[in-house]
Amino acid sequence: RVAGKYGSLIILLLAMVFLTWQTKGRFALPGNLVNVVEQGAILGVASFAMTMTLIGGGIDMSVAAVAGLCATVLAGLLKGGHPLYMDVLAAILVGAAFGLLNGYVITKVRVKPFVATLCTMFLATGFKKVYNGWQPIWITSPSLDYLARGRVLGVPVPVIALVVLTLILYLLADQSP
């Protein structure tokens, strides 16, 4: 029973002990632990869309491709000198449009979720390649730098975002039938 309830935590702790031992203690240095937590927070935030889909019994193959398209659109718009909030809103709307497309194709056209989202994965990847001309879009944005690397009372902003979104996800899942 303990392993079932705390199995993931036990495995995580064992992995941390092993990595600390293998790196002669360097893994457990505060700077490295902060880096691990920051990187994990970014991945955790990115995984929320898939988590909700899996909880609902579905699958979405397009999450990473749509996220990439949204990031590319955001970068392209930021180069245009628009206000950050408008660019972020536009990128979110692109992601929402793909979500609506997936939902429509799955529920109304009755295509299996795996096939539908695989198709939109390729569609999003194609749109991204056309939008950026097959070239990276280089940007500098103090606001995005702050979101990625900033601190609030010493706590990395991505970690704060992960905690806030985790609470929201928990409340949504807890209140859903």
N, C-alpha and C positions, 0 to 999 in steps of 0.2 A: 504493500500500500504506500509506503513512504517513497519508494522508487517511482511509482506511478504518478504521485502528486508532485514530487520534487525532482524527478529524473533529469529534466532539462537543466535545472540549477546545479545538480550534482555533477553532471557532465561538464558544464561551463566551469565550475570551480576546479575540477580535475584537469581540464585543459589549461586553465590559468596556472595551476601549480606546475604542470608539465612544461609549459612554455617558459615560465620563470626559471625553472631548473635548467632547461636546455640553453637559455640565453645567459646563464650565470647571473641572474637577477635583473638583467637589463629590461626584460619585459615588464616588470613590476615598477619601473621608475615612473614617477608621477607624470612626466611629460609624455611618455609612451601611452600610459593608461588614458590620459586625456585625449590623445590622438585616436586611440581605439574607440573610445566612447563617441567622439565626434563623427568618425567614419561610420560607426554603427548607427548613429542617430540619423544620418543622411539616408542610409539604406533602409532603416526602419520607417522613416517617413514615406519613402518611395514604395514600400511594400504595403501600405494601407489599402490601396485600391485592390490589390490582389487578395488581401486578407478578407475584405468584405465580400468579394466575389466568391471565394472559397467557402466562407461561412454560409453563404446562400446556396451552396451546392453547385456552383458553376465553375467555369474556368475562363481565363482571359489571356490569350497568347499575345495580345497587342499592347500590354501595359508599357513595356520598355520602349517600344517603337513610338507610341503616342507620346510618352514622356520626352523622348528625344526630339520629336517634332515640335512639341510645346517649347522646349528649351531653345530650339533653333529659331522658332518664330519670335520668342522673347529676345534673343540676341539680335536678330535682324531688326526688330522694331526699336530696340535700344540704340542701335547705330543711327537710326533715323532722328534721334533727338526728342522723341516724344516723352511725356511725363511717365515715370516708372509705373504708377498705378494703372495707367491706360494700357501699357505694354503687358503688365502682369495679367490684367483682366482679359486682354485679347488672347494671351497664351492659355489661360484657363478656359476660355470659350472654345478654343480649338480642341482642347482635351474633352470638354463636355460634348462637343459636336460628335466626336468619335464615340463617346460613350452612348449617346443617343442613337447613332448609326448602328452600333453593336446591338443595343437593346431592341431596336426596330427589326433588324434582320433576324435576330434570334426569336423574338416573340411573335412578330407578324408574318414574316416570310417563312418561319419555322426551320431555319437552318441550324444545325447543331452548333452549340457555342464554340467548340474547338475549331470547327471549320470557319465559322463566321469571323471569329477573332483572329484566326490565322490570316485570313484575307485582309482584314483591316490592318494587321501588322505590316503586311507587304504594302498596302496602300499608304500608310503613314510613313513608312520608310521611303517610298517613292516620292511622296510630297516633300519630305525633308530634303532629299537629294535635288529635286527640282528647285525648291526654295533657295537653297544655299549654293546652287550651281556646283555641287560636288566638292565644295571647298569649305573649310572651317570658317566660322564668323568670329573674328576676334573683337572682343569688347573690353572696355574698362568701365566699371560701374561701382563707385564707392558704396552705394546702397546694397548691391548684391554681394560685394565683398564683406560688408557688415553682416548680412544674413548668413554667409558661409563661414566667416571667421571671427565675427564679433563676440563680445562678452557682455553679459549683464550681471553685475555683482560677482564677476569672476566665473560665471557659468556660461559655457559656449551656447550661442543662440540656437544652433541646430539641436542641442540637447533640450533646451527649453521648448522648441517647436515639437520635438518628439514627445515630451511629457504632456504638453497641451493636447496634441492630436491623439495621444493614447487615451487620455481622459475622455475626449469627445467620442472616440471610437468605442470605448467601454460603455459610455452612457447610451449611445445609439444601439449597440448590441444588447445591452441589458434591458432596454425599453422595447425592443422589437419582439414580436411574437415568435 
